[in-house]
Amino acid sequence: MMISKKHLPRRTFLRGVVGGAIALPLLDSMIPALTAATKTAATPKTRLGFMYVPHGAVMDKWTPATEGAGFEFTPILKPLEPFRNQLLVVTGLANKAAESQGDGGGDHARSAPSYLSGIHPLRTEGEDVRAGTTIDQIYAQKMGQDTPLPSLELGTEDTGLVGVCDVGYSCAYMNSIAWRTPTQPLPMEINPRVVFERLFGDGSTAADRLARKQEDRSILDSITGEVAHLQTGLGTRDRGKISDYLDNIREIERRIQMAEKRASLNVQVPETPIGVPDSFDEHAKLMYELQVLAFQAEITRVSTFMIARDLSQRTFPQIGVPEPHHSVSHHGNNPAMIAKLEKINVYHASLFAYFLQRLRATPDGDGNLLDHSMIMYGSSMSNPNEHNHFPLPLLVAGGACGKLQGDRHLKFPERTPMSNLLLGLLEKAGIEKGSLGDSTGMLTI
């Protein structure tokens, strides 16, 4: 029996001289020595992630033809085929909460706040917004109080718009998919630099940050001595884990620095520093990488990510779609425009596949982060040309610490509330909740 010479608390940080704090991933040395002979890793807690794509999908290019295991991957889902064994495609669901229900237009404004709550938002152009507490926050309230950040909210497009963004609805509804309470949407951070410093900090002023950037100094530089001290007495495997983890942090910080240099030369650094890459591909991958780091060190156990916001005007010339996403989504049944929407859907799926690959490549206890995560990906809209909300493009990836079986296409009765799926996800994550939004029961997945 091998007993480590050093036992570390699970919440161990390396602290820099200017206030940076680097949380560590799960190490063998964090497992009590006397239990090392009977279990190889501490019992992991499931990480939850919720990825949101606006404007629905080309559903006949999304939906598998057969149910159950061994289904054939459709063109849109094809980038995800390497993760078949940890992929669950769920069809037949509807988001009634995003429908009009007598309120007229505003399907885009209703889509985001109802995605994780199943609550029809109050139609208002004022500050009296009301929707519902979302399941990421339900999980954060139960499982996130012992982590540095109870939850992490990310995006790629400006979510600070004010006023009216859709017919009769405040912009607040389209700015976030995460609501702490029925009246408190959480801001989705789009700046990778801000997210990085929220995760690891640097304790510096704007002037200090500018000096560090100009000198290409890393937050990690200030913890070199602590790393050397920590590794004294650790086993070879733990030393390798720490080295790989810190290398990943340094690489992401380097990519942020390079993006900043390309995006803005000779710009005066404000209190909140710049850091949004010009390239959407780079931006999205950085936001996915930051979620991986946050999960790896258990800085948080739950994240939400708006890959784009509703009414997005982003163009995709790099994949042959120079028209704005929202315009393409109103394809008018034109085959050429439908083909372009399919290209966007495939591209978004390929970026999600990058996230899954990074999770699977990251060790966590006796498995990897994908084994110990449950990630929902999809949209509140189905055919965007019709602004309908049935059947939804939805899937769930990951192993949920052994509780979720992949390689399945589950087709439920038509118009089953999406909220039933959300209840099923909470149950897999260890939270029993009788109802949520317009739920009629819990889906067994």
N, C-alpha and C positions, 0 to 999 in steps of 0.2 A: 504494500500500500504506500502510495506517494503522498506525503503531506507537505503542502507548500510552506516555505519558511515565513511567508508574510500573508496575513489576512487583511483584505481591504473591505471597507463598507461599500455597499452597492452605490451609494451616492458619494463618490470620490471625485474631487475636482483638482485640476492643476491650475493654480492662480498665478497670473503674471504680475509684474511690478506696476503696471498701469491699470489694473483692475480686471483684465480679461480672465475668464474662468472657463476652462475646458473640461466638460464632463467626460467621463470615460465610458467606453462600452463595457458589456459584461465580460469579466475576466474569470479565469479559473480560480484566481486568488480571492475572488469575492464570494466563493462558495465555502461555507464553514468547513474547516479541515476534517472534523470528525464525521461529516456526512459525505466526504469526497468518495469514499469507497462504495456508497450505495446509490449515488446519483451523480451524473456527469455535469449537470448544469442546474442552476437555480430555476425554479418554475417560472417560465416567462409569462408576461401579460400580453394579451393581444393588442397590437397597434391597429387603429382604425384610420382609414383614409377615404375621403369622399371627393371624387374628381367630377367636375361639372363642365359639360360642353353645351353651348347653346345651339338653337336652330335645328334640333333633331338630327335625322339621318335619312339616307335612302334605304328604306326599310327592307325592300326585297334584296338588297345587297348586304344587309346586316343579319337577317334572320336565318339561322340554319334550317335546312329542309327537313331534318329528322330530329326526333327527340332522344333523350337519354345519352348514353355514352357513345363515343366513337363518331360523333356527328362530323360532317364535312365543314371545314371553315369557309365562310363566305368571303367575298373579296374585301369587305371592310374589316373583318375580324382576322384576316390572314396574317397580319403582322404579329398577332398574339398566339399563333399556333405553337411556338416553342414552349408555351406555358400551359398547354392543354391540361396537364394533370392537376393544375391548380387554378382552373378557370371554370366558372359556372355562368352560363348564359341564361338569363331569365326573361321570358317573353309572356305576352298576354296581359301585362299590367297597364294600368291607367293612372294618371294624376288628375283626378277630378277637381282637386283644389285649384288647379291652374286654369280651369275652364271658366267661362263667363259667369255662370250662375246668376244671370240677370244684370250683370254689371257692364255688359257691352264689351268693347275692345279692351286691349291691355294684356293680351296673352303673354307677351314678352315680360312685362313687369310682374305678372303673377308666377311665371315659371321658376325664377330663382328662389324666392322666399319659401315656396311650397315644396321644393325639391326634397328637403330633409325634414319637413315638418308635417306635410299633409294638411296644412291649414290654408284656407282661402284668405288672402290678404284683404284688409280693409281698403276699399277704393277711396283714396284721398290724395290731394295734391299738396297737402300741408305737412306739418311736422307730427301730426297725430297718427303715425304709421302703426299698424298692428298686424302681426302675422302669428307665428308660433315658435316656441322654443324648438330648436333643431336637435336631431339625435346626436350630433357631434358634441353639443353642449350638455346633453343628458349624460353622455359617457364621460365628458370632462368633469362634470360635477361629482360623479361617482368614483372615477378611476384616475383623475388627473390632479388630485389635490396633493399628491406626494411627489410631483415632478416640478421642475423649475418653471415650466410653462404648462398650464392646464390644457391649452390647445394652441394650434397654429393655423392662421388663416392667410392664404396666399392667392394671388391673381397675376395676370400679365397685362391687363389694360386698366386705364384710369377708372377707379371705382370711387372717386371723390366728387362725382358730379352732384349738383344740387338743382332744385327746381323740379320740373315735370319732364320725365323721359319717355313716357308712354301715355296713351290716351287716358287721362284722368288719374294717373298714378305717379306718385313721387319717385324721383330717382333713387331714393333710399332702398326701394324694393329691388332694383336691378344691380345695386352695388355690392350685394353680399348674399351668400347662401348659408351663412352661419348667424344664428340669432340666439343670443344668451338668454333673453326673455322675449315674450311676445311683442315688446316695444323697443327692444335694444338689438339692432343688427350690429355685427362686429365688422370692423374695417378689414378689407382684404389687402395685405401689403404686396405691392408689385415690385419693390426695389430689392434686388438680391443683397446689396450691401447692407441695407437696414436689417434684413432678415438675418444675415450672417452675424451682425453685431448684436442682434437680439439673442441669438443662440449662444454666442461666445463672448461678446462684449469687448470693449477696449478701454473703458473708463476715461476716455480722453475728450478734450475740447475739439471744436471744429479745426482750430489751428494745429493741434497735435495730429489730428487725422490727416490733414493736408500734408504736414511734414513727413508723416509715415508713408503716405502714398508716393510722395515725390522721391523718397529714398527706397521705395519698394520694400519696406519693412513689413514683416508679417506679424500678426498678433501672436503667432506661435513663437516668435523669436524671444519673447519675454518669459517663456516658461521652460527654456532649454535646461536650466539648472534643475528645476523641479522634476523634469522628465528623467534626467540622469539619476537623481536621488530615488525616484519611485522605482525605477527598474532594478535597483540593487536588491537582490534577494528574490526577484520574481523568476518564475520558470521560463524556459525558452519559448513556449507557446504564448504566454502572456506578453512577453517582450515583443514577439512578432505581431500580436494583435494590436498593441499600442502603436508600434511603428507604422503598420498599415493604416490604422485609423488616423493618425496625425498626418501621414502622407496624403490621405484623401482630403483632410481639412485644408492642408496647404495648397493642394491642386485646385480646389474650388475657390479659395481666396485668390490664387493667381489668375484664374479665369475671370473673376469679378474685376480684378485690377486691370486686366487687359481690355475687358469690355468698357471700363470707365475711360481708359485712354483713347479708345477708338470713338466712343460716343461723344466725348467732350474734351477737347484740348484747350488748355489755358482758361478753364472755367473756375470762377471763384467758388470755393467749397462752402456750401451753406451748413447750418447746424445739422440738417439731415442730408448726408452726402449723396451725390449722384451715384448711379450704379445700374441703370436699366440698359441692357445691351440693345444695340440697333437690330441685331438678328433675332427674330422671334424664335428660331430653332435653338439658339444659344440660351435665350432667356428662359424658355420653357424647361430645357434640360437642367439649367442651374436651379430652378425652383424645385424640380423633382429631386435633384441631388441634395438640396438643403433639407428636404423632408426625410431622405434616407439618413443623413447625419443626425437629425433630431430624433428619429426612431432608434438609431443605433445606440446612442448614449442615453436614451430615455429622458431627453430634455422635455419631450412631450410624448404622449401615446395616441394623440388624435390630431389629424390635420384635415383641412378643407382646401381645395384648389380650384379656382375658376380659371380654366384654361383659356376662356374668353368670356366676355360678358354678352348679354343679349343685345341685339341690334349692332353687333360688332361690325365695324367697317374695315377690318383687317383684310389685306390682300395677300395672296400667296403666289407671287410670280415665280418663286423657286420650284413650284410643282406645276406650273402652267396654268395658274388661276389668277389673272391680274385683276379680276373684279372683286369687290368687297364681299365678304362672307354672307352678310345679310341679304344683299342683292341676289347672290347666287341661290340662296335658300328659297327665294321666291321665283322658282324656275319656270312657272307657268306650264309645267309638263313638257317643256322643250328638252328633247333628249340630250342636246349638247350641254345645256345648263345642268341637267341632272348628273351628267358624267362629271362635270366640274365639282358639284357638291360631293359626289362620291370620292373624288380625289382629296377633298378637304377632310372627309371622314376617315379615309385611309391614313392620311398624314397624321391626324390627331391620334389615331390608334397606334401608329408607329412610335410616336413620342411616349405614349403610355407604356408601350412595350419596353422602351428604354428604361423607364422607371421600374418596371417589374424585373428587368434584368439586373439592375443595380441592387434591388432588394434581395434577389436570389443570390447575388455574388457576395453579400455581406453576412459574415458569420454572426450568429446570435445564439449563445448557449449551445444546446446540442443540435442546432439546425442552422437556419438562416432567417433573415428578416422576413422573406416572403412566407416561409413556413409559419411565422408567428404574427402575420398581419392579415387583415381582411380589408380589401380595397374595393369600393364600389365606383364604377365608372359609367357615365351615361348622361342622359338629358331628360328634361321635363317635357320636351316636345317630341312628336313623332314625325309626321310629314310637315315640314315647315311651310310648304306652299299653302297648306290649308290651316295652319296654326292649330292643328289638333294635338291632343295629348294622350292618344291611344293608337296603336300599341307602342309602348316606350322602348327605346334602345337602352338596355341595361345589362350589366354584367358585374360579377363579383370575382375578385382574384385573391389568391392566398390560401393558407392552410388554417388560419385561426387557431393556432396551437393544437392542431389535430382534430378540430371540431368541424372543419369544412371539407367536403369531398369535391374534387374537381372533375374534369372531363365529363361534364353533363350539360345538356340543354334541357331546362325545365320549362315546359309550356303550361301555364296556368289558365283557368277559365277566363274567357274574354272579360276585360274591364275589372279584373281583380285589383283592388286598391294597391297602389305602390306602397302605401303606409304599412300594409301587411308584411311586405318584404323588410321594411325598416325595423319592424318589431322582431322579425326573425334574425336580423343582424345583431340587434341588441341582445337577444337571447344567446346567440353564439358567443358574444363578447362578455357574457356573465351578468347581464342586467335583465331582470324580469320586469316587464311593464305591461299592464293590462290593455292599454289602448294608446293610440297615437293618431292625432288628426282624424282622418276619415276612415280609419282602419275598421275592418269587420272581423278580424282575427289575425293570428300570427301564421305566416307562411313557414312551413317546415322545409328547410333547404339543406 
